[in-house]
Amino acid sequence: MSQTNQIVHPIPPLYDSYSRVLILGSFPSVKSREAMFFYGHPQNRFWPLMAELFGEDVPMTVEDKKSLVLRNHIALWDSIHSCTITGSSDSSVRDVVPNDLSVILDNSRVEAVFCNGALSYKMYMKYIYPESRIEAVKLPSTSPANAAFSIEKLANEWSAVKEFTHRG
């Protein structure tokens, strides 16, 4: 049986003063925690999706991934600061402590929040929205567990991210 532990989020937020959109996951997977960077599982479609949306090559290195999101005025983090979790299973998440997004919101131009999947959205709305007062948009998860969505279908649903980053 998988070990269940209270785990603290090990990855710092990624943003700069030009970030206009915040994309929130729920909590980093085992693979992401090992890589110490967002969406580290090779089957997660987040990086191919970002490349598709912005007409770029799929970034392979952490530096290329950082460059892609920052160049497109996107900030990345997760809704959950710490939780009890078994493996990488969203359904096993318990004892949630939310992330404090003020570090991003106070030091960027973020005007829109997009949640990568249902758990991220649920945690944001429950714990963070009452403070931030920024409405979030729930997007279909890029996780390999969300096999119902092809990359094309994800790109269609996620196109609002690109539209927002390229306004005005």
C-alpha positions as CSV (number, residue, x, y, z in Angstrom):
1,M,0.0,0.0,0.0
2,S,1.2,3.5,-0.8
3,Q,2.6,5.6,2.0
4,T,0.3,8.5,3.1
5,N,2.1,11.5,4.5
6,Q,1.5,15.2,5.2
7,I,3.6,16.8,2.4
8,V,4.5,20.5,2.1
9,H,4.6,21.9,-1.4
10,P,8.4,22.0,-2.4
11,I,8.2,24.1,-5.6
12,P,8.3,28.0,-5.4
13,P,5.8,30.0,-7.4
14,L,6.8,31.0,-10.9
15,Y,5.9,34.6,-11.8
16,D,7.4,38.0,-12.6
17,S,6.0,41.5,-12.5
18,Y,4.6,41.2,-16.0
19,S,2.5,38.0,-15.2
20,R,-1.2,38.7,-16.2
21,V,-2.6,35.2,-15.8
22,L,-2.2,32.7,-13.0
23,I,-2.5,29.0,-13.7
24,L,-3.1,26.9,-10.6
25,G,-2.7,23.2,-10.3
26,S,-3.8,21.4,-7.2
27,F,-0.6,19.9,-5.7
28,P,2.5,18.6,-7.4
29,S,2.6,14.9,-8.4
30,V,5.3,12.6,-7.2
31,K,7.1,13.1,-10.5
32,S,6.8,16.9,-10.2
33,R,8.1,16.8,-6.7
34,E,11.1,14.7,-7.8
35,A,11.8,17.1,-10.7
36,M,11.2,20.1,-8.4
37,F,9.1,21.7,-11.2
38,F,5.5,22.0,-12.4
39,Y,4.0,19.2,-14.5
40,G,7.0,16.9,-14.3
41,H,5.2,13.7,-15.3
42,P,6.2,12.9,-18.9
43,Q,2.5,12.0,-19.7
44,N,1.1,15.2,-18.4
45,R,0.0,17.3,-21.4
46,F,0.6,20.7,-19.8
47,W,3.8,21.6,-21.6
48,P,2.7,20.3,-25.1
49,L,-0.5,22.2,-24.5
50,M,1.3,25.5,-23.7
51,A,3.5,25.0,-26.8
52,E,0.4,24.4,-28.9
53,L,-1.4,27.4,-27.6
54,F,1.5,29.8,-28.1
55,G,2.8,28.3,-31.4
56,E,6.1,27.2,-29.9
57,D,8.2,24.1,-29.7
58,V,7.5,21.9,-26.6
59,P,10.0,23.0,-24.0
60,M,12.2,20.2,-22.7
61,T,14.3,21.8,-19.9
62,V,13.1,23.6,-16.8
63,E,14.7,26.8,-18.1
64,D,12.8,26.5,-21.4
65,K,9.6,25.8,-19.5
66,K,10.1,28.9,-17.3
67,S,10.9,31.0,-20.3
68,L,7.8,29.9,-22.2
69,V,5.4,30.8,-19.4
70,L,7.0,34.0,-18.4
71,R,7.4,35.2,-22.0
72,N,3.6,34.8,-22.3
73,H,2.9,36.6,-19.0
74,I,1.8,33.5,-17.1
75,A,2.4,32.7,-13.5
76,L,2.3,29.1,-12.2
77,W,1.6,27.7,-8.8
78,D,-0.8,25.4,-7.0
79,S,-3.8,25.9,-4.7
80,I,-2.5,23.6,-2.0
81,H,0.5,24.5,0.3
82,S,0.4,21.1,2.2
83,C,-1.9,18.1,2.4
84,T,-2.0,14.4,3.2
85,I,-1.9,12.6,-0.1
86,T,-1.3,9.0,-1.3
87,G,1.0,9.0,-4.3
88,S,-0.3,11.6,-6.8
89,S,-4.0,10.8,-6.3
90,D,-6.2,13.9,-6.2
91,S,-9.0,11.8,-4.7
92,S,-6.8,10.9,-1.7
93,V,-6.0,14.6,-0.8
94,R,-6.9,15.4,2.9
95,D,-5.9,17.9,5.6
96,V,-5.5,20.8,3.1
97,V,-3.6,23.9,3.9
98,P,-4.0,26.4,1.0
99,N,-1.2,28.4,-0.6
100,D,-1.0,32.1,0.2
101,L,-1.2,33.6,-3.3
102,S,-0.5,37.2,-2.1
103,V,3.2,36.8,-2.9
104,I,2.1,36.5,-6.6
105,L,-0.9,38.8,-6.6
106,D,0.9,41.6,-4.8
107,N,3.9,41.5,-7.1
108,S,2.5,41.0,-10.6
109,R,-0.3,42.1,-12.8
110,V,-2.4,39.0,-12.4
111,E,-6.0,39.7,-13.3
112,A,-7.2,36.2,-14.2
113,V,-7.0,32.8,-12.5
114,F,-7.3,29.6,-14.4
115,C,-7.5,26.3,-12.5
116,N,-6.0,23.1,-14.1
117,G,-8.7,20.6,-13.1
118,A,-11.5,20.2,-10.6
119,L,-9.5,19.8,-7.4
120,S,-7.5,23.0,-8.0
121,Y,-10.7,24.9,-8.7
122,K,-12.5,23.4,-5.6
123,M,-9.6,24.3,-3.3
124,Y,-9.2,27.8,-4.8
125,M,-12.9,28.6,-4.4
126,K,-13.1,27.2,-0.9
127,Y,-9.9,28.7,0.6
128,I,-8.4,31.4,-1.6
129,Y,-11.2,33.2,-3.5
130,P,-12.7,34.7,-0.3
131,E,-9.5,36.6,0.1
132,S,-8.4,37.2,-3.5
133,R,-11.9,38.0,-4.9
134,I,-10.6,37.1,-8.3
135,E,-13.0,34.7,-10.1
136,A,-11.4,31.5,-11.3
137,V,-12.1,29.6,-14.5
138,K,-12.1,25.8,-14.2
139,L,-10.3,24.2,-17.1
140,P,-10.1,20.5,-17.9
141,S,-7.0,18.8,-16.3
142,T,-3.9,18.2,-18.4
143,S,-3.2,15.1,-16.2
144,P,-2.8,11.8,-18.0
145,A,-5.7,10.6,-15.9
146,N,-8.0,12.9,-18.0
147,A,-7.8,10.6,-21.0
148,A,-11.2,11.9,-22.3
149,F,-9.5,15.0,-23.6
150,S,-7.2,15.0,-26.6
151,I,-4.6,17.7,-26.9
152,E,-6.8,19.4,-29.5
153,K,-9.8,19.3,-27.2
154,L,-7.7,20.7,-24.4
155,A,-6.3,23.5,-26.6
156,N,-9.8,24.5,-27.5
157,E,-10.9,24.6,-23.8
158,W,-7.7,26.4,-22.7
159,S,-7.7,29.0,-25.5
160,A,-9.0,31.6,-23.0
161,V,-5.6,31.6,-21.4
162,K,-4.0,32.7,-24.6
163,E,-6.7,35.2,-25.3
164,F,-6.3,36.8,-21.9
165,T,-2.4,37.0,-22.0
166,H,-2.6,38.8,-25.4
167,R,-5.2,41.5,-24.4
168,G,-4.3,45.2,-24.6
